């Protein structure tokens, strides 16, 4: 996969904030150009013992949900843990895994926020600009915003709002389970984002990110002995 050169990643927090504010204006919300056939999921974990990030990408074929490619990358970053700046800490490792992907991916689903971010540039949006393909943010917890509780049935969803703006949807992907926080990453609409997360979810978590999580977990266990 070909990646754009956006900026340096080893930045002081004030400079990183300026980058977020600038890049947020480049995010586009527009309909998908075609029905996605190859859909990738990403996940990343921190190996504290070795001070390394383990990033994984899994590509699935839709609608079969057959795994067609898996890639892993282990990397290091000097960016500190600061709430709201996770992309600067995790994307360097994710970029290493994405650069290895040979499949022509139509849609990327990230375990993280998209526009549902204080400056409207969460990890999924930042990553979407980097890869320039349609990208969806699908997080297990809320970063910012307010919402009502969605209905208990699969598919129930409500708006996530922040400062008077709808920044995502809170979606129930399975009857009675905790909802997910879905938002636009880049080059997709919010309505499509909800529809695709639901279509990809056989359980609570969408299959692309679920399998990427399993891939990263397997690598982490192997590295620990």
N, C-alpha and C positions, 0 to 999 in steps of 0.2 A: 504494500500500500504506500502511495506517495504522500508525504507530509509537507505542509507549508512551513516556511520559516517566519514565525510571528514576532519573536522577541527573544531576549536572553531569559533563561529560567532562574538563574541565581541572582535575584534582585532583592534589595532592601524592601521591607513591607510597604513603605510609602510609594515607592516606584511601582511595585506590584499592583497597588490600588489604582494608580493612574492607568496602568495597562488594562486592568479590568474595565474601568470606566470607558476607555477608548474602544476596546474590542466589543463591549456590549452593544454599541451602536452599529456593529457590522452583522449582528445576528439577523437572519431572515426567517420569518414564519410564512411558509407558502406550501401549497399542496405538493405531495410527492409526484415526481415526473412519471412514475410507472409503479405497478404493483411489485413490491420487493420480492425477490426470489432467494437471494442470499442475504442472511441477516446475521450480524456478528454481535456478540456480547462481550463486555470487558469487566474485569475485576482486578483489584490490587490489594495486597496485604503487606504489612510491615513486619519484617523479621528482626525483632529488637536485639536478639543475641548477636547478630552479625551486622546490624545497622544497614540493612538492605531492604529494598522493596521488591516483591515478587509480583509481576504483572502477567495476566493471562488474557488471551483472546480466543474465543471459540466461534467458528462460523457454522451456521446451520442452513440447511435447505428448507424452504417453506413451500408447501404446507406439511411436508413429510416430517419436519423437525429432525432430520438426519444430520449428524455432525459430519462436516466435510473437511474441516481444518482446525488445528489447534496450534497456538504459538505461546511460548513463555519467554519472558525476559526478566533478568535480575539486574537491578540498578541501584544507584545511590544518589541521594540528593542532600544538599546542605541547607535547603529551605526549612525553616523551623515550623513546628506545628502551631498554626494560628487559625482560629475559626474564621471561615469565610475565604481562606486562601488555600484550600486543600489541593486545587488543581496544580498549583506551583510545586507542591510537594510530590504529587503522584504521577503527573503526566509524563515527566521524563522517562520513568520506567514503562509506562503504558505506550509511549511513543516507540520505545525499543521493540515491544511486542508487535505493535501495529505495522512497523516497517517490514517485519518478516512475513506478513500476510500476503499470500499470492492470489487468493480469490478476489473476484471483482464484487465487492460488497455493495449491496443496495441500501442497507439500513443498519445503523449502529445503535445498540441499546446499552446504556451505561448504568452501572450501579452508583448513582449519584445525582445531584441536582443539575437542572438545566437553567431555565430562566427563573426558577424559584430560589432566588439568591438575593441578598441585600443590594447588590449592584448588577443583578440580572445576568451574571456570568458565572454560573457554577461549572463544575467539572465537565458535564456533558456539553454545555455550550462552548466552553473553551476547546474541548476536544473536537467538536464539530467544525470549528473554524480551522483547526489543525489539519483535519483529514478532508474537509470540504465534501462530505457526503451527508445525507439526512441522518440526524442524530436525535435520540430521545433520552431524556433523563428520567430515571425510575429509581427513587430512593425509598429506603425502608423507614426513614424518620424525617421529620420536618425540620427545616433550617430556619425559615421565616414564614410569616403569614398566619392567617386565621381561617378557620373553616368550621362548618357544622359537621356532625357525625353522619357519614353516608349510611344508606340502608344496609341491612345485614346480608342481602342477596348478592351473588356474583354479578358484577357489572354496575352496581350502584356507585354513583360518584357525585361529588359536590365540588364547587369552586374553591380554590385556595387563593385568598386575596391578600394583598400587602399594599398599604398606602393607597387604597382605592383602586388597585389594578388587579385583574385576574392574572396570576402568575403560574397557575397549574391547576390540576384536578386531583382530588383525593379519591382513589379508586379501590373498590373491593374486588379482588380477583378470584375470590373463592368464598362461598357462603360462610359467614361467621368469623373469618380470619381478620387479623389486623390489616388495614388498608395500606396501599402504597401511594407515594407522592410522585405524580407523573407531571412532567413539564417538557416544553419544547427545548431541545438542544440547539438545533440549527436545521434549516431547510425542510421543515415539516410543520404541519399545523397542530394545535393542541388537540383538536378532535381526532385527527389521525393518530396522534401519540397514544391517546386513551384506547382507541380501537385496536392498535397493534400490540400494545402491552397486554390487553385482554386476550387477543388471539394467540399470543405466544405463551400464555400462562396456563399450564396444565395443573399446577399447584399454586401456591401464593406468589412465588417468584417467577418471572418470565424465564423460559428455558435458556435463552442465550446467556443471560447473566448468571443463572443458576449453574450452568455447566462451566462457565468461566470460573465461578467460585470454587467448584469442585476441582477443576484443573489446578488452580492456585493452591488449594488446600493440600492436594496430592504432592505438589512440588515442595511445599513448606514441610510436610511430614518427611519427605525423602531427605531434605537438607538437614533436618534435625536428627537424623540417624536411623 
